[in-house]
Amino acid sequence: MATSGDPAYPNDTGFALKGWQTCEPAIKDIVVEGNMAIAMGNVYFRDAKGTEVKVDKTFGYRRDASGALKIVLHHSSLPYTPPPVVGQK
């Protein structure tokens, strides 16, 4: 089992520690407004067995005073899966 390597969090088996073999981004849209931009889309991760996991991603960027692009927002989540409706198969 992968661990964080940080003794303060010995049981951390977070998403980034899963041993992904490939990572393929699929950007859906980029919106640029002044010195800021938002990029949204998905990233597809594959493990050693070929199992694929789709992750929703959002990144926000801003150019600083020197013109360097900085990440000011990062959000990741698994896509929403609605629960089954009671009484339906």
KACOR-V461102 format. One line per field, one symbol per residue. ss: DSSP state (@ for helix, = for strand, . for the rest). phi: phi as a letter, one per 20 degrees, with the letter a starting at -180 (. if undefined). Layout:
ss=???
phi=???
This chain:
ss=......@@@.....@@@....============..===========.....============.....==========...........
phi=.fcfndgfcfdfdggfefmgecbcfcfeacddbmecbcdcrccddcefenfdcecfcccdcbeefenfecfdbbccbfgfcfffffndd
